[in-house]
Amino acid sequence: MTTGSDGLHGKPEDDSEGASPDTGAEGRVYKDSGVQVAAQVAEDKVAGADGKPEFGSRAPMFVKRYRPLHLTWQIGVFLVGVAIIVAGIAMLVLPGPGWVAIFLGLAVLGTEFVWAQRVLRWSKQQAARAASRAMDPRTRRRNLVFLIVGLLLAGGGVAIYLSQYGPHLP
């Protein structure tokens, strides 16, 4: 890429690449109040399997184009995500799917914030690791032994209670 007339912003070297002078090499428009600005290079470099950036904002391009609108978008996403997480924390002690809501709130925050994307990725890795450990035959056998011992202890406790107090509740 060569520098533009202002010496700061890149423009495609050749229009045959399919990009106009107002777009980057990938065909995306980067403008801020009518002035062309540099692309978010770190966001474009790290791409997932589907070609989308793995980390970074997933806001629509028209929102990213203007900083005040993008900041408003981020505040809105933050408030919605935190509200869902707070509701999920409340549902841990109240009836409801608490963990599902917490992970949903992290997913909402992850659409805009890299730290939330990393926390969500770490959580998925830990869940996958726990699932693989739970499927280990030795772990399953140990858990089955704990279940049987726990049921025997509970049955013994019920038997002792019934022998002392009878089948009537106090």
C-alpha positions in Angstrom: 0.0 0.0 0.0 1.1 3.5 -0.6 0.5 6.5 1.5 -2.3 8.9 0.5 -1.9 12.6 -0.3 -1.9 13.4 3.4 1.0 11.0 4.0 -0.9 9.1 6.7 -3.6 6.9 5.2 -3.0 4.0 2.9 -4.7 3.6 -0.4 -4.6 0.6 -2.7 -1.8 0.6 -5.2 -3.9 -0.7 -8.0 -7.6 -0.2 -8.7 -7.6 -3.6 -10.4 -7.7 -5.2 -6.9 -11.4 -4.4 -6.7 -11.1 -1.7 -4.1 -12.0 1.9 -4.7 -9.8 4.8 -3.3 -12.2 5.1 -0.3 -11.8 1.5 0.7 -9.0 -0.6 2.1 -7.5 -3.5 0.3 -10.1 -5.8 1.8 -12.9 -3.6 0.3 -13.9 -2.1 3.6 -14.6 1.6 4.0 -12.7 3.3 6.7 -14.0 6.9 7.3 -14.4 9.1 10.3 -16.4 12.3 9.7 -15.5 12.1 6.0 -11.8 11.7 6.6 -10.2 8.3 5.8 -8.5 6.7 8.8 -6.3 3.7 9.2 -7.9 0.3 9.7 -7.8 -1.6 12.9 -4.9 -3.7 11.9 -4.8 -5.9 15.0 -8.5 -6.8 14.5 -8.1 -7.6 10.8 -4.9 -9.7 11.3 -6.4 -12.3 13.7 -9.1 -14.1 11.8 -11.0 -17.2 12.8 -11.9 -20.2 10.6 -14.9 -18.3 9.2 -12.8 -15.4 8.1 -14.2 -13.0 10.6 -11.9 -11.3 13.2 -11.5 -13.7 16.2 -11.0 -10.9 18.7 -12.4 -7.4 18.7 -15.6 -5.5 18.0 -18.3 -7.2 15.9 -20.3 -4.0 15.6 -21.6 -3.2 12.1 -19.2 -1.1 10.0 -21.5 1.9 9.9 -21.3 2.0 13.7 -17.5 1.6 13.8 -17.1 4.3 11.2 -18.0 7.1 13.7 -16.3 7.1 17.1 -19.2 8.7 19.1 -21.7 6.2 17.7 -19.2 3.3 18.4 -18.7 4.5 21.9 -22.5 4.7 22.4 -22.8 1.2 20.9 -20.2 -0.1 23.4 -21.9 1.5 26.3 -25.2 -0.1 25.3 -23.6 -3.5 24.8 -21.9 -3.2 28.2 -25.1 -2.3 30.0 -27.1 -5.1 28.4 -24.3 -7.7 29.1 -23.9 -6.6 32.7 -27.6 -6.7 33.3 -27.8 -10.3 32.0 -24.8 -11.3 34.1 -26.4 -9.7 37.3 -29.7 -11.5 36.6 -27.7 -14.7 36.2 -25.9 -14.2 39.5 -29.3 -13.6 41.1 -30.6 -16.8 39.5 -27.9 -18.8 41.2 -29.8 -18.4 44.5 -33.2 -17.9 43.0 -35.1 -20.2 40.6 -33.8 -19.9 37.1 -30.9 -20.9 34.7 -28.2 -18.9 36.5 -25.1 -20.2 34.7 -26.8 -20.1 31.3 -27.6 -16.4 31.9 -24.1 -15.7 33.0 -22.6 -17.2 29.9 -25.2 -15.5 27.7 -24.1 -12.2 29.3 -20.5 -13.0 28.6 -21.4 -13.8 25.0 -23.2 -10.4 24.7 -20.1 -8.6 26.1 -17.9 -10.7 23.9 -19.5 -9.2 20.8 -17.7 -5.9 21.7 -14.9 -6.5 24.2 -11.8 -8.6 23.9 -11.5 -9.3 27.6 -15.0 -10.9 27.6 -14.1 -12.9 24.5 -11.0 -14.3 26.3 -13.0 -15.1 29.5 -15.7 -16.9 27.4 -13.0 -18.8 25.5 -11.3 -19.8 28.8 -14.7 -20.9 30.2 -15.4 -23.0 27.2 -12.0 -24.7 27.5 -12.6 -25.4 31.2 -16.1 -26.8 30.5 -14.6 -29.1 27.7 -11.8 -30.2 30.0 -14.3 -31.0 32.8 -16.5 -32.9 30.4 -13.6 -35.0 29.2 -12.6 -35.7 32.8 -16.1 -36.7 33.7 -16.1 -39.2 30.9 -12.9 -40.8 32.1 -13.7 -44.4 33.3 -11.8 -44.1 36.6 -13.6 -40.8 37.4 -17.0 -42.4 36.5 -16.3 -45.4 38.7 -15.2 -43.1 41.6 -18.3 -41.0 41.2 -20.5 -44.1 41.2 -18.9 -45.3 44.4 -19.5 -41.9 46.0 -23.2 -42.1 44.9 -23.7 -45.5 46.3 -22.1 -44.7 49.6 -24.1 -41.4 49.8 -27.4 -43.3 49.1 -26.5 -45.9 51.8 -25.7 -43.2 54.3 -29.0 -41.4 53.5 -30.9 -44.7 53.8 -29.2 -45.4 57.1 -30.2 -42.0 58.4 -33.8 -42.5 57.4 -33.8 -45.9 59.0 -32.4 -44.5 62.3 -35.0 -41.7 62.3 -37.9 -44.1 61.6 -36.7 -46.5 64.4 -36.6 -43.7 67.0 -39.5 -41.5 66.0 -41.7 -43.8 63.9 -43.3 -42.9 60.6 -45.0 -39.7 62.1 -43.5 -36.3 61.6 -42.8 -34.4 64.8 
